[in-house]
Amino acid sequence: MSYERSAPSEVGLTTMSTADRRAAVLREQQERATERQERLASQRSPLHSPQERIRIWEHLHSLSLPRSPNHSLVRVIAAETDISVPEIHQEQRRRAGGADSTPTGMAP
């Protein structure tokens, strides 16, 4: 059984190509991490309405706002979005089409 060895120039190209690919993967991972951090920051941003912050949270976590006001995620969502629990409840009622469904700061 014989093994063929690559010429030094071929080894260098293969190594360089692998290194380039590795660098590209690392850059992509860093970009995704940065983007996620920006989205996490936007879910807490006072520049976004409570409705928008909840939608951002839902998208980031691939979960929907629970319908029950007593669900354990309500407090988690409130903490991660800097929204009060009553504001979360207001959004739950709004989505259910119930009373007090006017978004905060908007006239009926």
Residue pairs with C-beta under 8 A, 6 or more apart in sequence:
6 14
36 60
39 56
39 59
39 60
40 60
42 48
42 53
42 56
43 53
43 56
43 57
43 60
43 80
43 81
44 53
44 80
44 81
44 82
45 53
46 82
48 56
49 103
49 104
49 105
50 81
50 83
50 87
50 88
50 90
50 91
50 103
50 104
51 91
51 94
51 103
53 81
53 82
53 83
54 65
54 77
54 81
54 83
54 88
54 91
56 81
57 63
57 77
57 80
57 81
58 64
58 65
63 73
65 73
65 77
65 88
65 91
65 92
65 95
66 73
66 74
66 92
67 92
67 95
67 96
68 74
69 89
69 92
74 85
74 88
74 89
74 92
75 85
77 83
77 88
78 84
78 85
78 87
78 88
87 104
90 100
90 101
90 104
93 99
93 100
93 101
94 100
94 101
94 102
94 103
102 108
